[in-house]
Amino acid sequence: MINFIHTEDLARFIIFLMSNSVSHRVINLNTAENLTKTSLYHRLFPEKENRPLIKEEFERRISSLYLSGLSFYLKHPVIIESIK
C-alpha cells in the first residue's frame, strides 16, 4: 500500500491547524485509500516498457483516525483520480 495526500489537502490542513489552534501532536494525514504501487504505476505508465520496477514487499498502512474528529475533510480523498 502507498500512503498519499494531495498537495492541496496538505496545504489546506496546515491552514486549518493554524486557524483552529489544534494542539501540538503527531497527525497522520493520508487519503486512506487502498492504493498499491502496481495500480499507481499502471495508471501513470500505461505502456509496460516505460514502467519502473515494482516491488510490493513493504506493507504498512498509516491511519488518519484523528483527522475524522477535527471536522476536516479532504478535497481529494481518492488520489488516483487526481492523476491525469
PyMOL Python script that loads the backbone (N, CA, C, O; Angstrom):
from pymol import cmd

cmd.read_pdbstr("""\
ATOM      1  N   MET A   1       0.830  -1.189   0.000  1.00  0.00           N
ATOM      2  CA  MET A   1       0.000   0.000   0.000  1.00  0.00           C
ATOM      3  C   MET A   1       0.874   1.252   0.000  1.00  0.00           C
ATOM      4  O   MET A   1       1.966   1.277   0.568  1.00  0.00           O
ATOM      5  N   ILE A   2       0.367   2.265  -0.642  1.00  0.00           N
ATOM      6  CA  ILE A   2       1.053   3.546  -0.692  1.00  0.00           C
ATOM      7  C   ILE A   2       0.180   4.546   0.063  1.00  0.00           C
ATOM      8  O   ILE A   2      -1.043   4.539  -0.076  1.00  0.00           O
ATOM      9  N   ASN A   3       0.800   5.386   0.845  1.00  0.00           N
ATOM     10  CA  ASN A   3       0.067   6.409   1.586  1.00  0.00           C
ATOM     11  C   ASN A   3       0.286   7.752   0.907  1.00  0.00           C
ATOM     12  O   ASN A   3       1.413   8.242   0.821  1.00  0.00           O
ATOM     13  N   PHE A   4      -0.809   8.345   0.425  1.00  0.00           N
ATOM     14  CA  PHE A   4      -0.728   9.596  -0.307  1.00  0.00           C
ATOM     15  C   PHE A   4      -1.565  10.673   0.353  1.00  0.00           C
ATOM     16  O   PHE A   4      -2.495  10.396   1.110  1.00  0.00           O
ATOM     17  N   ILE A   5      -1.207  11.906   0.045  1.00  0.00           N
ATOM     18  CA  ILE A   5      -2.030  13.064   0.374  1.00  0.00           C
ATOM     19  C   ILE A   5      -1.814  14.073  -0.751  1.00  0.00           C
ATOM     20  O   ILE A   5      -0.677  14.304  -1.164  1.00  0.00           O
ATOM     21  N   HIS A   6      -2.862  14.658  -1.234  1.00  0.00           N
ATOM     22  CA  HIS A   6      -2.758  15.655  -2.295  1.00  0.00           C
ATOM     23  C   HIS A   6      -2.130  16.924  -1.715  1.00  0.00           C
ATOM     24  O   HIS A   6      -2.418  17.291  -0.576  1.00  0.00           O
ATOM     25  N   THR A   7      -1.298  17.579  -2.472  1.00  0.00           N
ATOM     26  CA  THR A   7      -0.615  18.796  -2.025  1.00  0.00           C
ATOM     27  C   THR A   7      -1.608  19.855  -1.559  1.00  0.00           C
ATOM     28  O   THR A   7      -1.377  20.528  -0.555  1.00  0.00           O
ATOM     29  N   GLU A   8      -2.698  19.999  -2.277  1.00  0.00           N
ATOM     30  CA  GLU A   8      -3.713  20.993  -1.904  1.00  0.00           C
ATOM     31  C   GLU A   8      -4.326  20.657  -0.538  1.00  0.00           C
ATOM     32  O   GLU A   8      -4.546  21.549   0.280  1.00  0.00           O
ATOM     33  N   ASP A   9      -4.602  19.369  -0.294  1.00  0.00           N
ATOM     34  CA  ASP A   9      -5.158  18.973   1.002  1.00  0.00           C
ATOM     35  C   ASP A   9      -4.152  19.196   2.122  1.00  0.00           C
ATOM     36  O   ASP A   9      -4.536  19.587   3.224  1.00  0.00           O
ATOM     37  N   LEU A  10      -2.884  18.957   1.861  1.00  0.00           N
ATOM     38  CA  LEU A  10      -1.856  19.200   2.872  1.00  0.00           C
ATOM     39  C   LEU A  10      -1.804  20.684   3.235  1.00  0.00           C
ATOM     40  O   LEU A  10      -1.764  21.035   4.414  1.00  0.00           O
ATOM     41  N   ALA A  11      -1.804  21.547   2.230  1.00  0.00           N
ATOM     42  CA  ALA A  11      -1.773  22.992   2.478  1.00  0.00           C
ATOM     43  C   ALA A  11      -3.023  23.437   3.226  1.00  0.00           C
ATOM     44  O   ALA A  11      -2.938  24.230   4.164  1.00  0.00           O
ATOM     45  N   ARG A  12      -4.188  22.930   2.815  1.00  0.00           N
ATOM     46  CA  ARG A  12      -5.433  23.273   3.495  1.00  0.00           C
ATOM     47  C   ARG A  12      -5.407  22.823   4.948  1.00  0.00           C
ATOM     48  O   ARG A  12      -5.910  23.527   5.824  1.00  0.00           O
ATOM     49  N   PHE A  13      -4.824  21.653   5.212  1.00  0.00           N
ATOM     50  CA  PHE A  13      -4.780  21.124   6.573  1.00  0.00           C
ATOM     51  C   PHE A  13      -3.865  21.967   7.463  1.00  0.00           C
ATOM     52  O   PHE A  13      -4.189  22.215   8.624  1.00  0.00           O
ATOM     53  N   ILE A  14      -2.747  22.401   6.934  1.00  0.00           N
ATOM     54  CA  ILE A  14      -1.837  23.267   7.700  1.00  0.00           C
ATOM     55  C   ILE A  14      -2.549  24.568   8.076  1.00  0.00           C
ATOM     56  O   ILE A  14      -2.452  25.021   9.217  1.00  0.00           O
ATOM     57  N   ILE A  15      -3.254  25.158   7.133  1.00  0.00           N
ATOM     58  CA  ILE A  15      -4.016  26.387   7.411  1.00  0.00           C
ATOM     59  C   ILE A  15      -5.112  26.097   8.437  1.00  0.00           C
ATOM     60  O   ILE A  15      -5.348  26.901   9.338  1.00  0.00           O
ATOM     61  N   PHE A  16      -5.778  24.954   8.301  1.00  0.00           N
ATOM     62  CA  PHE A  16      -6.818  24.551   9.259  1.00  0.00           C
ATOM     63  C   PHE A  16      -6.246  24.443  10.670  1.00  0.00           C
ATOM     64  O   PHE A  16      -6.850  24.930  11.625  1.00  0.00           O
ATOM     65  N   LEU A  17      -5.085  23.807  10.804  1.00  0.00           N
ATOM     66  CA  LEU A  17      -4.456  23.658  12.118  1.00  0.00           C
ATOM     67  C   LEU A  17      -4.129  25.011  12.738  1.00  0.00           C
ATOM     68  O   LEU A  17      -4.385  25.242  13.920  1.00  0.00           O
ATOM     69  N   MET A  18      -3.561  25.899  11.931  1.00  0.00           N
ATOM     70  CA  MET A  18      -3.200  27.226  12.442  1.00  0.00           C
ATOM     71  C   MET A  18      -4.439  28.040  12.812  1.00  0.00           C
ATOM     72  O   MET A  18      -4.425  28.770  13.803  1.00  0.00           O
ATOM     73  N   SER A  19      -5.489  27.923  12.038  1.00  0.00           N
ATOM     74  CA  SER A  19      -6.711  28.693  12.283  1.00  0.00           C
ATOM     75  C   SER A  19      -7.498  28.182  13.474  1.00  0.00           C
ATOM     76  O   SER A  19      -8.242  28.939  14.098  1.00  0.00           O
ATOM     77  N   ASN A  20      -7.344  26.900  13.798  1.00  0.00           N
ATOM     78  CA  ASN A  20      -8.140  26.291  14.854  1.00  0.00           C
ATOM     79  C   ASN A  20      -7.343  25.977  16.113  1.00  0.00           C
ATOM     80  O   ASN A  20      -7.845  25.311  17.019  1.00  0.00           O
ATOM     81  N   SER A  21      -6.117  26.449  16.173  1.00  0.00           N
ATOM     82  CA  SER A  21      -5.265  26.242  17.355  1.00  0.00           C
ATOM     83  C   SER A  21      -5.270  24.799  17.840  1.00  0.00           C
ATOM     84  O   SER A  21      -5.448  24.538  19.030  1.00  0.00           O
ATOM     85  N   VAL A  22      -5.076  23.876  16.928  1.00  0.00           N
ATOM     86  CA  VAL A  22      -5.009  22.457  17.282  1.00  0.00           C
ATOM     87  C   VAL A  22      -3.706  22.221  18.027  1.00  0.00           C
ATOM     88  O   VAL A  22      -2.649  22.699  17.613  1.00  0.00           O
ATOM     89  N   SER A  23      -3.784  21.483  19.126  1.00  0.00           N
ATOM     90  CA  SER A  23      -2.600  21.257  19.958  1.00  0.00           C
ATOM     91  C   SER A  23      -1.510  20.513  19.193  1.00  0.00           C
ATOM     92  O   SER A  23      -1.770  19.792  18.229  1.00  0.00           O
ATOM     93  N   HIS A  24      -0.290  20.715  19.658  1.00  0.00           N
ATOM     94  CA  HIS A  24       0.862  20.075  19.016  1.00  0.00           C
ATOM     95  C   HIS A  24       0.808  18.576  19.256  1.00  0.00           C
ATOM     96  O   HIS A  24       0.764  18.126  20.400  1.00  0.00           O
ATOM     97  N   ARG A  25       0.811  17.828  18.208  1.00  0.00           N
ATOM     98  CA  ARG A  25       0.824  16.374  18.270  1.00  0.00           C
ATOM     99  C   ARG A  25       1.134  15.842  16.879  1.00  0.00           C
ATOM    100  O   ARG A  25       1.062  16.581  15.897  1.00  0.00           O
ATOM    101  N   VAL A  26       1.471  14.594  16.796  1.00  0.00           N
ATOM    102  CA  VAL A  26       1.716  13.967  15.504  1.00  0.00           C
ATOM    103  C   VAL A  26       0.373  13.592  14.907  1.00  0.00           C
ATOM    104  O   VAL A  26      -0.437  12.926  15.552  1.00  0.00           O
ATOM    105  N   ILE A  27       0.139  14.016  13.683  1.00  0.00           N
ATOM    106  CA  ILE A  27      -1.114  13.700  12.994  1.00  0.00           C
ATOM    107  C   ILE A  27      -0.754  13.038  11.670  1.00  0.00           C
ATOM    108  O   ILE A  27      -0.056  13.628  10.846  1.00  0.00           O
ATOM    109  N   ASN A  28      -1.224  11.832  11.471  1.00  0.00           N
ATOM    110  CA  ASN A  28      -1.029  11.144  10.198  1.00  0.00           C
ATOM    111  C   ASN A  28      -2.116  11.609   9.243  1.00  0.00           C
ATOM    112  O   ASN A  28      -3.305  11.519   9.549  1.00  0.00           O
ATOM    113  N   LEU A  29      -1.706  12.101   8.099  1.00  0.00           N
ATOM    114  CA  LEU A  29      -2.649  12.628   7.121  1.00  0.00           C
ATOM    115  C   LEU A  29      -2.451  11.869   5.815  1.00  0.00           C
ATOM    116  O   LEU A  29      -1.384  11.942   5.204  1.00  0.00           O
ATOM    117  N   ASN A  30      -3.470  11.149   5.394  1.00  0.00           N
ATOM    118  CA  ASN A  30      -3.414  10.452   4.112  1.00  0.00           C
ATOM    119  C   ASN A  30      -4.827  10.230   3.604  1.00  0.00           C
ATOM    120  O   ASN A  30      -5.797  10.465   4.325  1.00  0.00           O
ATOM    121  N   THR A  31      -4.942   9.781   2.372  1.00  0.00           N
ATOM    122  CA  THR A  31      -6.252   9.604   1.745  1.00  0.00           C
ATOM    123  C   THR A  31      -6.993   8.374   2.253  1.00  0.00           C
ATOM    124  O   THR A  31      -8.209   8.275   2.086  1.00  0.00           O
ATOM    125  N   ALA A  32      -6.281   7.437   2.870  1.00  0.00           N
ATOM    126  CA  ALA A  32      -6.870   6.205   3.411  1.00  0.00           C
ATOM    127  C   ALA A  32      -7.437   5.294   2.337  1.00  0.00           C
ATOM    128  O   ALA A  32      -8.244   4.412   2.633  1.00  0.00           O
ATOM    129  N   GLU A  33      -7.021   5.499   1.087  1.00  0.00           N
ATOM    130  CA  GLU A  33      -7.496   4.603   0.028  1.00  0.00           C
ATOM    131  C   GLU A  33      -6.556   3.406  -0.083  1.00  0.00           C
ATOM    132  O   GLU A  33      -5.391   3.481   0.309  1.00  0.00           O
ATOM    133  N   ASN A  34      -7.061   2.329  -0.606  1.00  0.00           N
ATOM    134  CA  ASN A  34      -6.266   1.120  -0.793  1.00  0.00           C
ATOM    135  C   ASN A  34      -5.591   1.179  -2.160  1.00  0.00           C
ATOM    136  O   ASN A  34      -6.099   0.630  -3.137  1.00  0.00           O
ATOM    137  N   LEU A  35      -4.464   1.838  -2.219  1.00  0.00           N
ATOM    138  CA  LEU A  35      -3.746   2.035  -3.468  1.00  0.00           C
ATOM    139  C   LEU A  35      -2.416   1.306  -3.392  1.00  0.00           C
ATOM    140  O   LEU A  35      -1.613   1.558  -2.494  1.00  0.00           O
ATOM    141  N   THR A  36      -2.187   0.408  -4.331  1.00  0.00           N
ATOM    142  CA  THR A  36      -0.926  -0.313  -4.363  1.00  0.00           C
ATOM    143  C   THR A  36       0.008   0.344  -5.361  1.00  0.00           C
ATOM    144  O   THR A  36      -0.421   1.117  -6.217  1.00  0.00           O
ATOM    145  N   LYS A  37       1.284   0.031  -5.240  1.00  0.00           N
ATOM    146  CA  LYS A  37       2.262   0.544  -6.197  1.00  0.00           C
ATOM    147  C   LYS A  37       1.908   0.086  -7.608  1.00  0.00           C
ATOM    148  O   LYS A  37       2.019   0.855  -8.563  1.00  0.00           O
ATOM    149  N   THR A  38       1.489  -1.148  -7.734  1.00  0.00           N
ATOM    150  CA  THR A  38       1.149  -1.688  -9.055  1.00  0.00           C
ATOM    151  C   THR A  38       0.035  -0.883  -9.703  1.00  0.00           C
ATOM    152  O   THR A  38       0.155  -0.493 -10.865  1.00  0.00           O
ATOM    153  N   SER A  39      -1.061  -0.623  -8.966  1.00  0.00           N
ATOM    154  CA  SER A  39      -2.169   0.118  -9.565  1.00  0.00           C
ATOM    155  C   SER A  39      -1.769   1.555  -9.901  1.00  0.00           C
ATOM    156  O   SER A  39      -2.196   2.095 -10.922  1.00  0.00           O
ATOM    157  N   LEU A  40      -0.955   2.173  -9.051  1.00  0.00           N
ATOM    158  CA  LEU A  40      -0.483   3.524  -9.327  1.00  0.00           C
ATOM    159  C   LEU A  40       0.384   3.562 -10.574  1.00  0.00           C
ATOM    160  O   LEU A  40       0.144   4.374 -11.468  1.00  0.00           O
ATOM    161  N   TYR A  41       1.381   2.702 -10.647  1.00  0.00           N
ATOM    162  CA  TYR A  41       2.296   2.717 -11.788  1.00  0.00           C
ATOM    163  C   TYR A  41       1.613   2.313 -13.082  1.00  0.00           C
ATOM    164  O   TYR A  41       1.985   2.805 -14.148  1.00  0.00           O
ATOM    165  N   HIS A  42       0.636   1.443 -13.022  1.00  0.00           N
ATOM    166  CA  HIS A  42      -0.102   1.081 -14.234  1.00  0.00           C
ATOM    167  C   HIS A  42      -0.897   2.280 -14.737  1.00  0.00           C
ATOM    168  O   HIS A  42      -1.069   2.457 -15.943  1.00  0.00           O
ATOM    169  N   ARG A  43      -1.377   3.098 -13.812  1.00  0.00           N
ATOM    170  CA  ARG A  43      -2.113   4.308 -14.204  1.00  0.00           C
ATOM    171  C   ARG A  43      -1.165   5.375 -14.747  1.00  0.00           C
ATOM    172  O   ARG A  43      -1.472   6.032 -15.742  1.00  0.00           O
ATOM    173  N   LEU A  44      -0.009   5.551 -14.093  1.00  0.00           N
ATOM    174  CA  LEU A  44       0.950   6.561 -14.521  1.00  0.00           C
ATOM    175  C   LEU A  44       1.665   6.190 -15.814  1.00  0.00           C
ATOM    176  O   LEU A  44       1.968   7.054 -16.637  1.00  0.00           O
ATOM    177  N   PHE A  45       1.930   4.896 -15.987  1.00  0.00           N
ATOM    178  CA  PHE A  45       2.697   4.412 -17.135  1.00  0.00           C
ATOM    179  C   PHE A  45       1.920   3.305 -17.840  1.00  0.00           C
ATOM    180  O   PHE A  45       2.190   2.126 -17.610  1.00  0.00           O
ATOM    181  N   PRO A  46       0.947   3.668 -18.706  1.00  0.00           N
ATOM    182  CA  PRO A  46       0.129   2.658 -19.374  1.00  0.00           C
ATOM    183  C   PRO A  46       0.950   1.690 -20.248  1.00  0.00           C
ATOM    184  O   PRO A  46       0.594   0.519 -20.384  1.00  0.00           O
ATOM    185  N   GLU A  47       2.042   2.187 -20.832  1.00  0.00           N
ATOM    186  CA  GLU A  47       2.882   1.322 -21.649  1.00  0.00           C
ATOM    187  C   GLU A  47       3.828   0.555 -20.731  1.00  0.00           C
ATOM    188  O   GLU A  47       4.600   1.153 -19.982  1.00  0.00           O
ATOM    189  N   LYS A  48       3.760  -0.747 -20.794  1.00  0.00           N
ATOM    190  CA  LYS A  48       4.520  -1.597 -19.876  1.00  0.00           C
ATOM    191  C   LYS A  48       6.023  -1.325 -19.912  1.00  0.00           C
ATOM    192  O   LYS A  48       6.677  -1.378 -18.870  1.00  0.00           O
ATOM    193  N   GLU A  49       6.582  -1.035 -21.084  1.00  0.00           N
ATOM    194  CA  GLU A  49       8.027  -0.843 -21.190  1.00  0.00           C
ATOM    195  C   GLU A  49       8.511   0.421 -20.488  1.00  0.00           C
ATOM    196  O   GLU A  49       9.704   0.543 -20.209  1.00  0.00           O
ATOM    197  N   ASN A  50       7.621   1.359 -20.196  1.00  0.00           N
ATOM    198  CA  ASN A  50       8.002   2.602 -19.514  1.00  0.00           C
ATOM    199  C   ASN A  50       7.848   2.543 -17.999  1.00  0.00           C
ATOM    200  O   ASN A  50       8.242   3.480 -17.304  1.00  0.00           O
ATOM    201  N   ARG A  51       7.284   1.459 -17.478  1.00  0.00           N
ATOM    202  CA  ARG A  51       7.034   1.356 -16.038  1.00  0.00           C
ATOM    203  C   ARG A  51       8.313   1.075 -15.270  1.00  0.00           C
ATOM    204  O   ARG A  51       9.168   0.315 -15.724  1.00  0.00           O
ATOM    205  N   PRO A  52       8.439   1.694 -14.099  1.00  0.00           N
ATOM    206  CA  PRO A  52       9.582   1.364 -13.231  1.00  0.00           C
ATOM    207  C   PRO A  52       9.395  -0.031 -12.634  1.00  0.00           C
ATOM    208  O   PRO A  52       8.296  -0.586 -12.642  1.00  0.00           O
ATOM    209  N   LEU A  53      10.470  -0.570 -12.129  1.00  0.00           N
ATOM    210  CA  LEU A  53      10.408  -1.860 -11.455  1.00  0.00           C
ATOM    211  C   LEU A  53       9.551  -1.711 -10.202  1.00  0.00           C
ATOM    212  O   LEU A  53       9.755  -0.794  -9.406  1.00  0.00           O
ATOM    213  N   ILE A  54       8.604  -2.608 -10.036  1.00  0.00           N
ATOM    214  CA  ILE A  54       7.663  -2.520  -8.921  1.00  0.00           C
ATOM    215  C   ILE A  54       7.962  -3.607  -7.902  1.00  0.00           C
ATOM    216  O   ILE A  54       7.983  -4.793  -8.233  1.00  0.00           O
ATOM    217  N   LYS A  55       8.192  -3.197  -6.664  1.00  0.00           N
ATOM    218  CA  LYS A  55       8.378  -4.137  -5.561  1.00  0.00           C
ATOM    219  C   LYS A  55       7.227  -3.919  -4.586  1.00  0.00           C
ATOM    220  O   LYS A  55       7.056  -2.823  -4.052  1.00  0.00           O
ATOM    221  N   GLU A  56       6.454  -4.947  -4.360  1.00  0.00           N
ATOM    222  CA  GLU A  56       5.309  -4.860  -3.457  1.00  0.00           C
ATOM    223  C   GLU A  56       5.622  -5.529  -2.120  1.00  0.00           C
ATOM    224  O   GLU A  56       4.737  -6.134  -1.514  1.00  0.00           O
ATOM    225  N   GLU A  57       6.852  -5.431  -1.657  1.00  0.00           N
ATOM    226  CA  GLU A  57       7.275  -6.159  -0.466  1.00  0.00           C
ATOM    227  C   GLU A  57       6.893  -5.470   0.838  1.00  0.00           C
ATOM    228  O   GLU A  57       6.389  -6.123   1.751  1.00  0.00           O
ATOM    229  N   PHE A  58       7.120  -4.181   0.941  1.00  0.00           N
ATOM    230  CA  PHE A  58       6.936  -3.462   2.193  1.00  0.00           C
ATOM    231  C   PHE A  58       5.477  -3.045   2.317  1.00  0.00           C
ATOM    232  O   PHE A  58       4.979  -2.253   1.517  1.00  0.00           O
ATOM    233  N   GLU A  59       4.799  -3.584   3.322  1.00  0.00           N
ATOM    234  CA  GLU A  59       3.400  -3.239   3.509  1.00  0.00           C
ATOM    235  C   GLU A  59       3.206  -2.573   4.861  1.00  0.00           C
ATOM    236  O   GLU A  59       3.528  -3.140   5.905  1.00  0.00           O
ATOM    237  N   ARG A  60       2.683  -1.379   4.820  1.00  0.00           N
ATOM    238  CA  ARG A  60       2.321  -0.667   6.035  1.00  0.00           C
ATOM    239  C   ARG A  60       1.158   0.240   5.693  1.00  0.00           C
ATOM    240  O   ARG A  60       0.961   0.607   4.535  1.00  0.00           O
ATOM    241  N   ARG A  61       0.419   0.583   6.671  1.00  0.00           N
ATOM    242  CA  ARG A  61      -0.744   1.430   6.464  1.00  0.00           C
ATOM    243  C   ARG A  61      -0.758   2.501   7.544  1.00  0.00           C
ATOM    244  O   ARG A  61      -0.678   2.198   8.735  1.00  0.00           O
ATOM    245  N   ILE A  62      -0.858   3.738   7.122  1.00  0.00           N
ATOM    246  CA  ILE A  62      -0.940   4.851   8.061  1.00  0.00           C
ATOM    247  C   ILE A  62      -2.412   5.217   8.217  1.00  0.00           C
ATOM    248  O   ILE A  62      -3.133   5.347   7.228  1.00  0.00           O
ATOM    249  N   SER A  63      -2.844   5.380   9.434  1.00  0.00           N
ATOM    250  CA  SER A  63      -4.234   5.704   9.714  1.00  0.00           C
ATOM    251  C   SER A  63      -4.388   7.181  10.045  1.00  0.00           C
ATOM    252  O   SER A  63      -3.565   7.768  10.748  1.00  0.00           O
ATOM    253  N   SER A  64      -5.453   7.764   9.525  1.00  0.00           N
ATOM    254  CA  SER A  64      -5.772   9.170   9.803  1.00  0.00           C
ATOM    255  C   SER A  64      -6.995   9.264  10.705  1.00  0.00           C
ATOM    256  O   SER A  64      -7.836  10.141  10.509  1.00  0.00           O
ATOM    257  N   LEU A  65      -7.108   8.385  11.680  1.00  0.00           N
ATOM    258  CA  LEU A  65      -8.288   8.365  12.538  1.00  0.00           C
ATOM    259  C   LEU A  65      -8.496   9.691  13.268  1.00  0.00           C
ATOM    260  O   LEU A  65      -9.636  10.129  13.424  1.00  0.00           O
ATOM    261  N   TYR A  66      -7.437  10.328  13.712  1.00  0.00           N
ATOM    262  CA  TYR A  66      -7.552  11.601  14.432  1.00  0.00           C
ATOM    263  C   TYR A  66      -8.194  12.666  13.555  1.00  0.00           C
ATOM    264  O   TYR A  66      -8.904  13.541  14.050  1.00  0.00           O
ATOM    265  N   LEU A  67      -7.947  12.591  12.265  1.00  0.00           N
ATOM    266  CA  LEU A  67      -8.464  13.571  11.318  1.00  0.00           C
ATOM    267  C   LEU A  67      -9.985  13.640  11.354  1.00  0.00           C
ATOM    268  O   LEU A  67     -10.549  14.731  11.258  1.00  0.00           O
ATOM    269  N   SER A  68     -10.656  12.513  11.487  1.00  0.00           N
ATOM    270  CA  SER A  68     -12.116  12.499  11.462  1.00  0.00           C
ATOM    271  C   SER A  68     -12.722  13.283  12.630  1.00  0.00           C
ATOM    272  O   SER A  68     -13.849  13.766  12.513  1.00  0.00           O
ATOM    273  N   GLY A  69     -12.026  13.419  13.723  1.00  0.00           N
ATOM    274  CA  GLY A  69     -12.518  14.180  14.863  1.00  0.00           C
ATOM    275  C   GLY A  69     -12.274  15.674  14.765  1.00  0.00           C
ATOM    276  O   GLY A  69     -12.692  16.420  15.651  1.00  0.00           O
ATOM    277  N   LEU A  70     -11.617  16.126  13.725  1.00  0.00           N
ATOM    278  CA  LEU A  70     -11.280  17.547  13.582  1.00  0.00           C
ATOM    279  C   LEU A  70     -12.239  18.319  12.683  1.00  0.00           C
ATOM    280  O   LEU A  70     -12.070  19.526  12.510  1.00  0.00           O
ATOM    281  N   SER A  71     -13.224  17.667  12.117  1.00  0.00           N
ATOM    282  CA  SER A  71     -14.139  18.310  11.166  1.00  0.00           C
ATOM    283  C   SER A  71     -13.385  18.845   9.951  1.00  0.00           C
ATOM    284  O   SER A  71     -13.723  19.904   9.421  1.00  0.00           O
ATOM    285  N   PHE A  72     -12.381  18.124   9.519  1.00  0.00           N
ATOM    286  CA  PHE A  72     -11.634  18.479   8.314  1.00  0.00           C
ATOM    287  C   PHE A  72     -11.815  17.351   7.310  1.00  0.00           C
ATOM    288  O   PHE A  72     -11.638  16.178   7.640  1.00  0.00           O
ATOM    289  N   TYR A  73     -12.166  17.710   6.098  1.00  0.00           N
ATOM    290  CA  TYR A  73     -12.398  16.700   5.068  1.00  0.00           C
ATOM    291  C   TYR A  73     -11.490  16.953   3.881  1.00  0.00           C
ATOM    292  O   TYR A  73     -11.275  18.099   3.484  1.00  0.00           O
ATOM    293  N   LEU A  74     -10.963  15.891   3.322  1.00  0.00           N
ATOM    294  CA  LEU A  74     -10.067  16.003   2.176  1.00  0.00           C
ATOM    295  C   LEU A  74     -10.839  16.393   0.926  1.00  0.00           C
ATOM    296  O   LEU A  74     -11.915  15.857   0.659  1.00  0.00           O
ATOM    297  N   LYS A  75     -10.298  17.308   0.178  1.00  0.00           N
ATOM    298  CA  LYS A  75     -10.873  17.709  -1.100  1.00  0.00           C
ATOM    299  C   LYS A  75     -10.568  16.646  -2.161  1.00  0.00           C
ATOM    300  O   LYS A  75     -11.307  16.490  -3.133  1.00  0.00           O
ATOM    301  N   HIS A  76      -9.470  15.922  -1.953  1.00  0.00           N
ATOM    302  CA  HIS A  76      -9.031  14.881  -2.893  1.00  0.00           C
ATOM    303  C   HIS A  76      -8.854  13.559  -2.139  1.00  0.00           C
ATOM    304  O   HIS A  76      -7.720  13.140  -1.908  1.00  0.00           O
ATOM    305  N   PRO A  77      -9.946  12.894  -1.750  1.00  0.00           N
ATOM    306  CA  PRO A  77      -9.815  11.665  -0.962  1.00  0.00           C
ATOM    307  C   PRO A  77      -9.355  10.461  -1.775  1.00  0.00           C
ATOM    308  O   PRO A  77      -8.911   9.467  -1.201  1.00  0.00           O
ATOM    309  N   VAL A  78      -9.453  10.531  -3.095  1.00  0.00           N
ATOM    310  CA  VAL A  78      -9.002   9.436  -3.951  1.00  0.00           C
ATOM    311  C   VAL A  78      -7.926   9.993  -4.878  1.00  0.00           C
ATOM    312  O   VAL A  78      -8.225  10.588  -5.914  1.00  0.00           O
ATOM    313  N   ILE A  79      -6.676   9.789  -4.488  1.00  0.00           N
ATOM    314  CA  ILE A  79      -5.554  10.429  -5.177  1.00  0.00           C
ATOM    315  C   ILE A  79      -5.414   9.968  -6.635  1.00  0.00           C
ATOM    316  O   ILE A  79      -4.967  10.737  -7.486  1.00  0.00           O
ATOM    317  N   ILE A  80      -5.788   8.745  -6.918  1.00  0.00           N
ATOM    318  CA  ILE A  80      -5.653   8.217  -8.281  1.00  0.00           C
ATOM    319  C   ILE A  80      -6.499   9.023  -9.270  1.00  0.00           C
ATOM    320  O   ILE A  80      -6.158   9.104 -10.450  1.00  0.00           O
ATOM    321  N   GLU A  81      -7.599   9.620  -8.799  1.00  0.00           N
ATOM    322  CA  GLU A  81      -8.430  10.457  -9.665  1.00  0.00           C
ATOM    323  C   GLU A  81      -7.778  11.798  -9.967  1.00  0.00           C
ATOM    324  O   GLU A  81      -8.171  12.470 -10.921  1.00  0.00           O
ATOM    325  N   SER A  82      -6.799  12.199  -9.181  1.00  0.00           N
ATOM    326  CA  SER A  82      -6.095  13.461  -9.400  1.00  0.00           C
ATOM    327  C   SER A  82      -4.996  13.334 -10.439  1.00  0.00           C
ATOM    328  O   SER A  82      -4.475  14.340 -10.922  1.00  0.00           O
ATOM    329  N   ILE A  83      -4.641  12.108 -10.784  1.00  0.00           N
ATOM    330  CA  ILE A  83      -3.560  11.866 -11.741  1.00  0.00           C
ATOM    331  C   ILE A  83      -4.132  11.924 -13.148  1.00  0.00           C
ATOM    332  O   ILE A  83      -5.055  11.187 -13.495  1.00  0.00           O
ATOM    333  N   LYS A  84      -3.588  12.778 -13.917  1.00  0.00           N
ATOM    334  CA  LYS A  84      -4.053  12.938 -15.316  1.00  0.00           C
ATOM    335  C   LYS A  84      -3.192  12.132 -16.246  1.00  0.00           C
ATOM    336  O   LYS A  84      -3.421  12.135 -17.456  1.00  0.00           O
TER     337      LYS A  84
END
""", "prot")
cmd.dss("prot")
cmd.show_as("cartoon", "prot")
cmd.util.cbc("prot")
cmd.orient("prot")
